[in-house]
Amino acid sequence: MSAEAADREAATSSRPCTPPQTSWFEFLLEESLLEQHLRKPSPDPPPVQLIVQFLEQASKPSVNEQNQVQPPPDNKRNRILKLLALKVAAHLKWDLDVLEKSLSVPVLNMLLNELLCISKVPPGTKHVDVDLSSLPPTTAMAILLYNRWAIRTIVQSSFPVKQVKPGPPQLNVMNQMQQEKELTENILKVVCYDLGAIYFQQGSTNAAVHENAKEKFSKTKELIAKIGSSSLHFTIDEERLAGYCQACGVLTSSSDDASQQATPYIQIHGCLKSGNYQDLVKIFLEDNITLSLPVEFRQSVLRELFQKAQQGNDALDEVCFKVCVCNTVCNILQGRIVDVLFCQLFLKPSKEKIDFLLEVCSRSINLENASEALKRKMAAFLKNLCLGLEDLQFVFMISSHELFIKLLKDDERKLLIDQMRKRSPRINLCTKPVTSFYDIPASASVNIGQLEHQLILSVDPWRIRQILIELHGMTSERQFWTVSNKWEVPNVYGNVILGIKDNLTRDLVYILMAKGLHCCAIKDFVHAKQLFAACLELVTEFSPKLRQVMLNEMLLLDIYTHEAGAGVSGERPPSDLISRVRGYLEMRVPDIPLRQVIAEECVAFLLNWRENEYLTMQVPLPLVQTNPYVKLGQLLAATCKELPGPKESRRTAKDLWEVVVQICSVSNQHKRGNDGRVSLIKHRESTLGIMYRSELLSFIKKLREPLVLTTILSLFVKLHNVREDIVNDIAAEHISIWPSSIPNLQSVDFEAVAVTVKELVSYALTINANNHFWLIIQADIYFATNQYSAALHYYLQAGAVCSDFFNKMVPPDVYTDQVIKRMIKCCSLLNCHTQVAILCQFLREVDYKTAFKALQEQNSHDAMDSYYEYIWDVTILEYLTYLHHKRGETDKRQIAIKAIGQTELNASNPEEVLQLAAQRRKKKFLQAMAKLYF
């Protein structure tokens, strides 16, 4: 199977045909149709939509002969429609959960009023005056249902909800919320569960009402015990009911309910209210065994305590710590991570804090019954706690505790102690140095370890210097620049720095530079500048070579700082910075170690800020000959400089073309095997060019100037197209300036070129996602790789960004005939044949042959006749009329006739009118397509 056929088959299987929707009026014509429709597994339209349609049609106002709007007439048609709506609701078993979810308040109000009417409840009757026991069951049910809904609506409206986009309009019915509010006061004795809900809601302003809510919820629980929580006409959420009961127990302070008073929630609420924090901690500690309190509730109590502490109650600091410890141990035992809050509160440990922590750990786990997994979690927590402590007295308190000894086996404890005693001088940045448990009081080695730890963490140059002075005063045998394996200095600098004879100076220079480079890499430019400045001041005293190195690094830092700050908003760099960049490129100081990345960033900086005049005319020739990035920058600048002129320069473009082609060439090497045969080996990374392709790609990804990016993209697109594969050609700007052929096609790695084009356009779109020419390139790439849906997405996006989402005309240089033809092919291969026919009109010469062939396809996966309103070509509409007549498709033929009969498409209209009609239809069609493919 070909790729196109596979794509066509995939598109076919992903868009199943749907049967036509049944119209509301068909139910009027056939009495049994409604029952048949509702029996379907997935009726279309669904039941709730039928209710809306029936009531909407029944409530439409009429217009008399004097053109005056009259109320809906009470005729047979409207009465049948209302009855149909009631039948559908009965099919849904009058389930308020379903009806409230899908119907608006006015529609549901109208539906229930019709139920009251058909149940023979006189209009205007006060339901509180009605004796339900004397009424027929259907009438009583209607009154109960209406008043339950009224209460539920008021309760639901009191809850804060996230605003959602409004759905399609249902009915224009006056708001009756005031009437419903008055009804609420008259039905207090009719429904227990819903009454309890409304009392609970009103209790926020009247605490006494919570008692009523509690009474009604308790009555509901009694009734559920007798008849169950679900029947034909009601369903009660037992979990929600339990939550209501528990909340009422907290909010009402009845002393006679012993079972409610015993729950942890009630006890915690009482402790917070009375300020009995000692018992509060006890409850949390006991719950570490039972685990009855949810994590979210524990955290909310802790947040409340912190808020009170921040308001000036210092006595709560200890309570906050204790509750936090209980929560942390609970989290550990349930497999969760240590909370950040615990780490903050434990920054300054004390004997009292360690004692309480060990008490909580001991009381939270029963070692006799606990699983091995639970023991390992607690052991790991205590072990990590030891590793995080610097004071050895606290470490000894934990390691000598009974729980620690029981949880860790002898060999595990011995191994841990030995590991810390034999601690390597090279330690990780994220690991704190911990010495032996039993080296108390602290020895000199302990002090060295603590100082090394501070040395790793500090980014203050003065503090780093002081620590190194102390360390060198303790021992002269260590090389402290090796303390952390994260301290890295480029090799070109390392040899110079390590050649410094004074050990202290060598360590200080190495560490300051390593930390500065690390801060620069993580974009902490403030600390990087402080560290580099200190290092510059130090080396200026004894090494001109290292002084120049630091000046170069500070230049690179200033480039990064500007590009990440003011440069993002388009602010030009200060002239001093531009002068320093030029000075670096022109520098001719011998024996200075140079990093290639600085020259790379300098050239990219000049290109990004359009310093083309300097790069083309003023840069020294020896620099162009020796530095590949400068040569590439000069060729790019010269090509860009000529592009805006009346005549595009081909000489500079040809030079740039030859350089890039050579970089993308494959270097061949012949090798004779053991059998005597000669084989050809191809190397992807050519050594013939001025740099490797990966280096070129890395350099291009430092560029942000649109014209430079467009130029390099254009070059690679032309190189991609040079194979003369017209079907998969990619379009780009300025493509005519490049040579049209390559002498030796076999020498170019076109696979690598294709990958590079994809990477470049993806990068370019991160710089400007609204560049329509770059979007067209991205679309062409997807088209060439048979990803037709993605291609359509980018073709449409390219048109949208340059036409205010198609409210203006798409420029003809964006939607060229080639682009339109590719969009047509995409739609055709996705089996969207009506879209194909419409797009055929967009061509300069309408392609009737393709359009007619597409319309003949009956297996179309688009909206088909719904798209006819977007056709403005009368010939295509006439063909559609003939085609549907031939097939006997009367409905679709009428749609085509309606489209062709519009006055603005009359052939005798002025050309301006016809153009306006076409433009209006183009706009609507493209917007519809965008919604489909975006």
Order of alpha helices (4+ residues) and beta strands (2+ residues): alpha-alpha-alpha-alpha-beta-beta-alpha-alpha-alpha-alpha-alpha-alpha-alpha-alpha-alpha-alpha-alpha-alpha-alpha-alpha-alpha-alpha-alpha-alpha-alpha-alpha-alpha-alpha-alpha-alpha-alpha-alpha-alpha-alpha-alpha-alpha-beta-beta-alpha-alpha-alpha-alpha-alpha-alpha-alpha-alpha-alpha-alpha-alpha
